[in-house]
Amino acid sequence: NMQLATQQQHQHQQHRPQSRPSSPPSASLSPPATMTTPSLPGNSSGTSASSSPSSPSGLMSTTTAVTGDSVPETPQVKAAFKQFLRLFKRSEKENGFEGAHAFAIQQLSNPASVTPFAVHWRICLELADLVKRENNVREARQWYARVVELQPLSSQGWLEYAKLEEECGKLDKCREILLRGLHHCPGNESLLVKALKHEEKMGNLAGARALLGRLKSEPIDKTWKILLEGGLFEARVGNVQIAREVFKYLIKAVPWYGPIFNEAFRFEERYEEHYRAICVVELGISENPRYGPLWFSALRAYERQVMSKGDGNLTMLYHTIERALQYVPKELVWKVYFEAAQIEERLGNIERSRKAYAQSVMNCPANLTWKVWAAGARMELSVNNVGVACKLLQRSLATAPRKMRATVLLECSRLEEYLGHTD
């Protein structure tokens, strides 16, 4: 059987696409000590990683290009993994950890298995997650190492491996894994963002900026999300002017992406630059009128403006509500009315708040009406309409999804406590 597995590996090497980048040689990984099965394919005793396929791509189409941040797979490989995952989950459900563990090991070690070699790295990833949930960190670490050995071009394996080491407190090891992942997946957005945040967490600001410096020759359409994270990083470390320049550049280069404007708004709001915040959010609305979060940010900004001036001029606030109702997607109309109702409640306009809550209920999806009823009950209780508040909470409890009933019951409990019915 082992001789057959070795022959299959040599065949994979011979048919591997020549254009695919190969990974540098690494030490071979032995199976976890708790196993008694034969060595896994590509990990025979005395065989280094350089003599086995650098990635399980032998069964992939030779016409598929690899970009360095994705792993192309044939429909046959995808179907094989889907079949494995279905059986793996069933085995875990019926036989627990031991059954699922044994099933996965059998799929990896049996040369007669119908599971293609190209799926093995995904099986190892599932095994790593399985043993991690059982708090077997040592074995999980070995399986994650096996994943990145079999398929170094997948960012998922590197991210999960780094996450394990971070959770174990091994920050230096986590950093090493992330940098190795970036070596194999240069420009991968998820890896770069994780590495950037990790360098910041370790206090290595120069290292974080060095990671961002890698992007200076890359086109903006491929790097703007990472630059956005860089702007947030500069804001977190107190470089306000640099962060502002990054946001300004991104707003000019990528005006069609609403979250950039929203992050810039929150940045200005955090530093109490309220006029700048309003200018940013209005510019974002003009470029992305159907992006809901910008409208909710605008409502918050104009409400704060009314509160700070204290002159009772609600013209811009009401105008913004009307514009939001005109432009937001239909599924967010209820949310605009809901925010308007809470604003009116905070301003003391109870009757207008009631009308807005009524409009919110009429436009709200059935699975969210409980939230509107509960908010209305809190508003009625604030003006001592206890009977109405009780009725609204009853409606909220009747319409709440099963998993949200506990939240509504807590509101009912607070009402009873307010009334002095402690029993």
Buried (B, 14 or more C-beta within 10 A) or exposed (E): EEEEBBEBBEEBEEEBBEEBEEBEEBEBBEBBEEBEEBBBBBBBEEBEBEBBBBBBBBBBEEEBEBEBBBBBBBEBBEEBBEEBBEBBEEBBEEEEBEBBBBBBBEBBBBBEBEBBBBBBBBBBBBBBBBBBEEEBBEBBBBBBBBBBBBBBBBBBBBBBBBBBBBEEEBBEBBBEBBBBBBEBBBBBBBBBBBBBBBBBEBEBBEBBBEBBEBBEEBEEEEBBBBBBBBBBBBBEBEBBEBBBEBBEBBBEEBBEBBBBBBBBBBBBBEEEBBEBBBBBBBBBBEBBBEBBBBBBBBBBBBBBBBEEEEEEEBEBBEEBBEBBBEBBEEEBBBBBBBBBBBBBBEBEBBEBBBBBBBBBBEBBEEEBBBBBBBBBBBBBBEEEBBEBBBBBBBBBBEBBEEEBBEBBBEBBEEBBEEEEEEE
